[in-house]
Structures are given as structure tokens and as C-alpha cells.
């Protein structure tokens, strides 16, 4: 049942994103920023954690989860270190994701050349 719920939720997020791309003049980058901001807002309101608990990977794999992770890091950093924890908390919480993105982006840049 967990696989089905994850598939349905993840598929719904992807399908909604595709509809937005098809019916608007937004680019993929615009949609990605929107999804991160929506994930962050839902996390700040306490609504994203229940989605992750219910749908598992269906909610924790889409890019909206990155907004959730950053927001949780900022909130934890603020609770621990006050105002200055806001700046370190998000980066600390999302360090693995950011490191992987840098590593994979660098590797892809070495292996592939753009057309043109």
C-alpha cells in the first residue's frame, strides 16, 4: 500500500507540474522555484511533514521536499542558535543534497558537452 500511495502522490505532483508547463508560459526553472516555495510554505505551516509521513517517497522525492528540508533546518537553527542559526540551519540540514547536486553537476559538466 505504501508504494501505491507514494506513486499516486508523486504522480499527482508531476502531473500537476506538467499541466502547469503545458498551459502557461512558465519555464521548468520557474516551476521548480514554485515547487520549492510551496514545499517551504507547507512546511512552515506544519502541513508537509504529515504528507511525508503518509506518502513516504512520493512526498520526499519531488523538489518540493527541498523547500521542506530547508525550512525545517531554518526553524531548527533558529530554535538552537537564535537569529544567526537561521543562516546556518538550512544549509546544515540540506548539506547532503547540496553536496550531491554540486558533485553530480560537476561530473555531468566534465562528461558532456552542450550542443551548438
N, C-alpha and C positions, 0 to 999 in steps of 0.2 A: 504494500500500500504506500510506503514511503517513496518508492521510485515513481509511482503514478502521480502522487501529489507534487513531487519535485518536477517531474516532466510537465505537468499541467501548468504549474505556476511559471516556470521558466519559459515554457512555450507561449504563455499569455503575455509575458513581458516582451519577448521577442516579436510576437505578432503585433502587439500594440506599437512597438517601435517601428516595425516595417510599415504599418498603416500610416504612421506619422510621416515617415520619409516619403511614401508614395503620394500622399495627399497634401503635402506642404512643400515649401521651398527650403526647408531646413536641410543642412548637410549632416553627415554622420557625426562629425565633431560636435555640432550643435546638439544633436540628440544625446550624445554621450555626456555632455555637460549637464543637460537637463536631467538625465537619469541619476547622475551623481548628486545633484542638488536635491532631487526628490528623495533619494535614499537618505541624504543627510537630514532633510526636514522630517521625514517619517521617523528617523532615529531620535531626533531631538524631542519629538512628541511622544516617544515611547511606543511607537507602532511598528517599528521594523523588527525588533527582537522577537515579538510573537510570530512574525512571518517566517523568520529563520527557524524558530522552534517548530513550527508547523510544517513548513515546506522544505526544510533542510537545504540541500544543494540547489534547489530551484530558486531559492531566495539569496543564497550566499555566493553563487557563481556570477550572476549578472553584475554589470558595472555599478548598479545602484548600491550594491553591498560595499563598494569602496567609500561612498559617502557615509554609509552607516559606520564603517570602521573608523574613518577619520573623526566623525562626530563623537563616537564613544571615547576615542583617545583624547580628544579635546576636553570632554567632560571629566574624564578620569584625571587628566593632567591638572585641570583647574581645581578639582577636589583635593589633590595631593599637594600641589605647589603654588596654588593661587594663580594670579594673573599670568605669571611667566610660564606656568605649566600649560597654558593654552597653546603656546607656540611649540613646545616640545612634545606635548601629549599626542597630537595627531600623527606626527612624523614617527614617533616611537612605536605607536600601535600599528602603523601601516608600513614599518620598515621592510618587512619581508616582501611585501607586494611591490613596493617601490624599487627595492633592490633587484627583484626578478624582472621587472619592466625594463630597468636600465640594462641589465645583463642581456636579456633577450633582444632588446632593440639594438644594442651594440653588435651582438652576434649576427643579427639579420643584416645590419649595415655592412659588415665585413663580407658576408657570403653572397649578397645580392646587389645588383646594380640597377638603378632606375632606367626605364626606357626613355628614349627621347633624344 
